[in-house]
Amino acid sequence: MRIAQVAPLWERVPPPRYGGIELIVGLLTDELVRRGHEVTLFASGDSQTLAKLEATSPRALRLDPTIQNPAVYDMLHLSKVQEQAENFDVIHFHTWIPPFQLTEYIKTATVYTLHGNFTSEINQLYSRYRNHNFVSISDAQRQSGPDLNYVGTVYNGIDVNAYPFYPEAQSPAYLAFLGRMSPQKGPHHAIAIAKQVGLPLKMAGKVDPVDKTFYEEEIAPLIDGEQIQFLGEVNHSKKLELLGNAIATLFPITWQEPFGLVMIESMCVGAPVIGMKLGSVAEVVDHGKTGFVCSDVAEMPAAIAEISKLNRQHCHDFVNRRFSVNQMVDDYEAAYRKTLSERMSRNGHCRNAMIAL
């Protein structure tokens, strides 16, 4: 099948540090190539891929201080997709705001993965174009947008082989937190929990400009370099050490997060997850086996006391079964087949693409 993957330009594919969407796009794209599909990746010029790369910006917009108007590159990015649309059987968009006004006039089948959460503004747009083809990344995500034409739920996957298993936590014991320093991710709750149970907390993540005030006022004053440590934005190997050596990873989110890649990364290396019962957490964490799903922050200290009863090998095996790259790509191929089948039943097109599958 001829497939276009359209990534955001904000981060490189795959990201050198933080960037969940770009990591997923990179894994999906390369595995589709390995399976024999003809794939083109529309992404920043510094991206690394097995597919054919079509780039508008020379490097990720977040890392290029010379760019004054990022929206210009986004428009050029989508124009390039439009110009080549007839070369593909399926165009798969991963951009935050799907370009419906453009794809309304493209004859090629399109699929949109909903990587973010719904807001009232987003709902207005999606409701207007509800008949397009959408993929949710958890069933919980659909609750805020129940009337869209979903062609599947596809959980994010990781390359399990890139996550070595840590059979034992480091001594002395500590808790881990990995994520943006934002109110939605709950680093302030993680600090409060660590202080309550008397354990060290090692934190890593980036501070976006929009979160700078929150970090400086609510987080930075609590970082003492001893019990509460902040490692900054870490690379992959440092991330593995952080998660793998921890007795558990705290995931005290305050919003309806549609997935949460950190959870499967943590479980894969052996560290159970203690998460808030919001968004997809109850779908991703096997309560009482790979971690604990808590109704509020007050329940988390008691959950930490039960961590030693969980099997770290079980955490790893659970991710291998449910959240591998192979499983993710199997599910995306099924979504593509469904999209093409429904399109063919409507207008008789895409017969060659269906044969190719």
C-alpha positions as CSV (number, residue, x, y, z in Angstrom):
1,M,0.0,0.0,0.0
2,R,1.2,3.6,-0.7
3,I,0.9,5.5,2.6
4,A,1.7,9.0,3.6
5,Q,2.5,9.8,7.2
6,V,2.1,13.5,8.1
7,A,3.8,14.5,11.3
8,P,3.9,17.8,13.1
9,L,6.9,20.0,12.4
10,W,7.4,21.1,16.0
11,E,9.7,18.1,16.8
12,R,12.0,15.8,14.8
13,V,10.8,12.3,14.0
14,P,11.8,10.5,16.1
15,P,12.4,13.1,18.8
16,P,15.8,13.3,20.4
17,R,14.3,13.9,23.8
18,Y,10.7,14.7,24.6
19,G,7.9,14.2,22.0
20,G,5.4,11.4,22.3
21,I,3.6,12.0,19.0
22,E,6.8,12.0,17.0
23,L,8.1,8.9,18.6
24,I,4.9,7.0,17.6
25,V,5.0,8.4,14.1
26,G,8.6,7.2,13.7
27,L,7.9,3.7,15.0
28,L,4.8,3.4,12.9
29,T,6.5,4.6,9.7
30,D,9.5,2.4,10.0
31,E,7.5,-0.7,10.7
32,L,5.2,-0.1,7.8
33,V,8.3,0.1,5.6
34,R,9.6,-3.2,7.0
35,R,6.3,-4.8,6.1
36,G,6.7,-3.8,2.5
37,H,4.5,-0.8,2.2
38,E,5.6,2.2,0.1
39,V,5.7,5.0,2.7
40,T,6.5,8.7,2.5
41,L,7.0,10.7,5.7
42,F,6.2,14.4,5.7
43,A,8.2,15.8,8.6
44,S,11.0,18.2,9.5
45,G,14.3,17.8,7.5
46,D,16.3,16.5,10.4
47,S,14.0,13.5,10.8
48,Q,15.4,10.0,10.6
49,T,13.3,7.4,8.8
50,L,13.3,4.3,6.6
51,A,10.6,5.9,4.5
52,K,11.0,8.6,1.8
53,L,11.3,11.9,3.6
54,E,9.5,15.0,2.3
55,A,10.6,18.1,4.3
56,T,9.5,21.7,4.3
57,S,11.5,23.0,7.3
58,P,15.2,22.1,7.5
59,R,14.9,21.1,11.2
60,A,12.3,20.9,14.0
61,L,10.6,24.2,14.5
62,R,11.1,24.1,18.3
63,L,14.8,23.9,17.8
64,D,15.2,26.6,15.1
65,P,15.5,30.1,16.6
66,T,15.6,31.7,13.1
67,I,12.0,30.9,12.4
68,Q,9.7,33.8,13.2
69,N,6.4,32.5,11.8
70,P,6.0,28.7,12.3
71,A,2.5,28.8,10.8
72,V,4.1,29.5,7.4
73,Y,5.9,26.2,7.5
74,D,2.8,24.4,8.6
75,M,1.0,25.8,5.5
76,L,3.8,24.8,3.2
77,H,3.9,21.4,4.8
78,L,0.3,20.8,4.1
79,S,0.6,22.2,0.6
80,K,3.3,19.7,-0.2
81,V,0.9,16.9,1.0
82,Q,-1.8,18.2,-1.2
83,E,0.4,18.4,-4.3
84,Q,1.3,14.7,-3.9
85,A,-2.0,13.4,-2.7
86,E,-2.8,11.3,-5.8
87,N,0.4,9.3,-5.2
88,F,-1.0,7.6,-2.1
89,D,-3.8,5.2,-1.2
90,V,-4.0,6.5,2.3
91,I,-2.8,9.8,3.9
92,H,-2.5,9.5,7.7
93,F,-2.4,12.8,9.6
94,H,-0.9,13.2,13.1
95,T,-1.1,17.0,13.2
96,W,-2.8,18.6,16.2
97,I,-5.5,20.4,14.1
98,P,-6.4,18.2,11.1
99,P,-6.5,20.2,7.8
100,F,-10.1,19.4,7.0
101,Q,-10.6,22.3,4.7
102,L,-7.8,20.9,2.6
103,T,-8.7,17.2,2.7
104,E,-12.3,17.9,1.9
105,Y,-11.1,18.2,-1.7
106,I,-8.5,15.4,-1.8
107,K,-9.7,12.2,-3.5
108,T,-7.3,10.1,-1.5
109,A,-8.5,8.4,1.6
110,T,-7.5,10.2,4.8
111,V,-7.2,9.0,8.4
112,Y,-6.6,11.2,11.5
113,T,-5.2,10.0,14.7
114,L,-6.5,12.0,17.6
115,H,-3.3,12.4,19.7
116,G,-4.7,15.2,22.0
117,N,-7.7,15.8,24.1
118,F,-11.0,17.5,23.1
119,T,-11.7,21.1,24.1
120,S,-14.9,23.0,23.3
121,E,-13.2,24.7,20.4
122,I,-11.8,21.5,19.0
123,N,-15.2,19.9,19.3
124,Q,-16.8,22.6,17.2
125,L,-14.3,21.8,14.4
126,Y,-14.5,18.0,14.7
127,S,-18.3,18.1,14.8
128,R,-18.4,20.0,11.6
129,Y,-16.2,17.2,9.9
130,R,-17.4,14.3,12.0
131,N,-17.8,12.0,8.9
132,H,-14.0,11.9,8.3
133,N,-12.1,8.9,9.4
134,F,-10.7,9.1,13.0
135,V,-8.5,6.8,15.1
136,S,-8.7,7.2,18.9
137,I,-5.7,6.3,21.0
138,S,-7.9,5.0,23.9
139,D,-11.6,4.3,24.4
140,A,-11.7,6.9,27.2
141,Q,-10.7,9.6,24.6
142,R,-13.9,9.0,22.8
143,Q,-16.1,10.1,25.7
144,S,-15.4,13.8,24.8
145,G,-16.1,13.2,21.1
146,P,-18.6,10.4,20.8
147,D,-20.2,11.3,17.5
148,L,-17.1,11.0,15.2
149,N,-16.6,8.4,12.6
150,Y,-14.1,6.2,14.4
151,V,-12.4,3.5,12.3
152,G,-10.6,2.0,15.3
153,T,-8.9,2.6,18.7
154,V,-5.2,2.0,18.4
155,Y,-3.1,2.1,21.5
156,N,0.3,3.7,21.3
157,G,3.1,1.2,21.1
158,I,6.8,1.1,21.8
159,D,9.8,-0.9,20.6
160,V,10.1,-3.2,23.6
161,N,13.6,-4.2,22.5
162,A,14.7,-0.6,23.1
163,Y,13.7,-0.8,26.7
164,P,16.0,-3.1,28.8
165,F,14.3,-4.8,31.7
166,Y,15.4,-3.8,35.3
167,P,14.5,-6.8,37.5
168,E,15.2,-4.8,40.7
169,A,14.9,-1.2,41.7
170,Q,18.0,0.7,42.8
171,S,18.9,1.0,46.5
172,P,18.2,3.4,48.2
173,A,14.7,3.4,46.9
174,Y,13.2,6.4,45.0
175,L,10.1,7.4,43.1
176,A,10.2,8.6,39.5
177,F,8.3,11.3,37.6
178,L,8.6,11.9,33.9
179,G,6.7,14.5,32.0
180,R,6.2,18.2,31.2
181,M,6.5,20.5,34.2
182,S,2.8,21.6,33.8
183,P,-0.2,21.5,36.1
184,Q,-1.9,18.9,33.9
185,K,0.9,16.4,34.5
186,G,0.9,16.9,38.2
187,P,4.5,17.3,39.3
188,H,3.3,19.3,42.3
189,H,1.3,16.3,43.4
190,A,4.3,14.0,42.8
191,I,6.4,16.2,45.1
192,A,3.7,16.3,47.8
193,I,3.3,12.5,47.7
194,A,7.1,11.9,47.9
195,K,7.3,14.2,50.9
196,Q,4.4,12.4,52.6
197,V,5.9,8.9,52.3
198,G,9.5,10.1,52.9
199,L,11.0,8.8,49.7
200,P,13.3,10.7,47.3
201,L,11.7,11.8,44.0
202,K,13.7,12.1,40.8
203,M,11.9,14.2,38.2
204,A,12.6,14.8,34.5
205,G,10.9,16.7,31.8
206,K,10.8,19.9,29.8
207,V,9.5,23.3,30.8
208,D,7.5,24.8,27.9
209,P,7.2,28.6,27.8
210,V,3.5,28.4,28.7
211,D,4.5,26.5,31.9
212,K,7.4,28.7,32.9
213,T,5.5,30.6,35.6
214,F,4.0,27.5,37.1
215,Y,7.4,25.8,37.2
216,E,9.2,28.8,38.8
217,E,6.5,29.4,41.4
218,E,5.2,26.0,42.2
219,I,8.0,23.5,41.4
220,A,11.4,25.1,41.5
221,P,11.2,26.3,45.2
222,L,10.6,22.7,46.2
223,I,13.6,21.2,44.4
224,D,16.3,20.8,47.1
225,G,18.7,18.5,45.1
226,E,18.4,15.9,47.7
227,Q,14.9,14.5,48.4
228,I,13.4,16.3,45.4
229,Q,15.7,16.3,42.3
230,F,15.0,17.7,38.9
231,L,17.1,16.3,36.0
232,G,15.8,18.5,33.2
233,E,14.9,17.2,29.8
234,V,16.7,13.8,29.5
235,N,17.6,11.7,26.5
236,H,16.4,8.1,26.0
237,S,19.2,6.3,27.9
238,K,18.9,8.7,30.9
239,K,15.1,8.1,30.8
240,L,15.6,4.4,30.9
241,E,17.9,4.7,34.0
242,L,15.4,7.1,35.7
243,L,12.4,4.8,35.2
244,G,14.1,1.4,35.5
245,N,15.9,2.1,38.8
246,A,12.7,3.5,40.5
247,I,10.4,1.4,42.7
248,A,7.5,3.1,40.9
249,T,6.6,5.9,38.5
250,L,4.1,8.5,39.7
251,F,1.5,9.6,37.2
252,P,-0.7,12.0,39.2
253,I,-2.3,13.8,36.2
254,T,-5.0,16.3,36.6
255,W,-6.6,16.1,33.2
256,Q,-8.3,13.5,30.9
257,E,-5.0,12.4,29.3
258,P,-5.9,10.3,26.2
259,F,-3.0,7.9,26.6
260,G,0.2,8.7,28.5
261,L,3.2,7.0,26.9
262,V,5.2,7.3,30.1
263,M,3.1,4.6,31.7
264,I,4.0,1.9,29.2
265,E,7.6,3.0,29.1
266,S,7.8,2.6,32.8
267,M,6.1,-0.7,33.0
268,C,8.2,-2.0,30.1
269,V,11.5,-1.5,32.1
270,G,9.9,-3.0,35.2
271,A,8.7,-0.1,37.2
272,P,5.0,-0.2,38.2
273,V,2.8,2.9,37.7
274,I,0.8,4.7,40.3
275,G,-1.7,6.8,38.3
276,M,-4.8,8.9,38.7
277,K,-8.0,7.5,37.5
278,L,-8.4,10.0,34.7
279,G,-8.4,9.6,30.9
280,S,-6.8,6.3,29.7
281,V,-5.0,5.3,32.9
282,A,-7.5,2.5,33.8
283,E,-7.0,1.1,30.3
284,V,-3.2,1.2,30.4
285,V,-2.4,0.1,33.9
286,D,-3.6,-3.4,35.1
287,H,-4.7,-2.4,38.6
288,G,-3.1,-4.5,41.3
289,K,-0.8,-6.2,38.8
290,T,1.3,-3.6,36.9
291,G,0.5,-0.7,39.2
292,F,-2.4,1.0,41.0
293,V,-5.2,3.3,39.7
294,C,-6.1,5.8,42.3
295,S,-9.3,7.8,42.6
296,D,-7.4,10.8,44.1
297,V,-4.0,11.9,45.3
298,A,-4.8,10.9,48.9
299,E,-4.9,7.2,47.8
300,M,-1.4,7.3,46.3
301,P,0.7,7.0,49.5
302,A,-1.1,3.8,50.5
303,A,-0.5,2.4,47.0
304,I,3.2,3.1,47.3
305,A,3.2,0.9,50.4
306,E,1.9,-2.0,48.3
307,I,4.4,-1.7,45.5
308,S,6.6,-4.5,46.8
309,K,3.8,-7.0,46.2
310,L,3.9,-6.4,42.4
311,N,6.0,-8.4,40.0
312,R,8.3,-6.3,37.8
313,Q,8.6,-9.1,35.2
314,H,4.8,-9.1,34.9
315,C,4.9,-5.3,34.2
316,H,7.3,-5.9,31.3
317,D,5.4,-8.9,29.9
318,F,2.1,-6.9,30.0
319,V,3.5,-4.2,27.8
320,N,5.0,-6.7,25.4
321,R,1.6,-8.3,24.9
322,R,-0.6,-5.2,24.7
323,F,1.6,-2.2,23.7
324,S,4.3,-3.4,21.3
325,V,5.0,-1.7,17.9
326,N,3.8,-4.8,16.1
327,Q,0.4,-4.7,17.8
328,M,0.1,-1.0,17.1
329,V,0.9,-1.4,13.4
330,D,-1.4,-4.4,13.1
331,D,-4.2,-2.2,14.4
332,Y,-3.3,0.7,12.1
333,E,-3.3,-1.6,9.1
334,A,-6.7,-2.8,10.1
335,A,-7.9,0.9,10.3
336,Y,-6.5,1.5,6.8
337,R,-8.2,-1.6,5.4
338,K,-11.5,-0.5,7.0
339,T,-11.1,3.0,5.6
340,L,-10.4,1.8,2.1
341,S,-13.1,-0.8,2.2
342,E,-15.8,1.7,3.3
343,R,-14.5,4.1,0.6
344,M,-14.7,1.5,-2.1
345,S,-18.2,0.5,-1.1
346,R,-19.3,4.1,-1.5
347,N,-17.7,4.9,-4.8
348,G,-15.9,1.8,-6.2
349,H,-12.4,3.3,-5.8
350,C,-9.3,1.9,-4.1
351,R,-9.7,-1.6,-5.5
352,N,-6.0,-1.8,-6.3
353,A,-5.1,-0.7,-2.8
354,M,-7.3,-3.4,-1.3
355,I,-5.7,-6.0,-3.5
356,A,-2.3,-4.8,-2.3
357,L,-3.2,-5.4,1.3
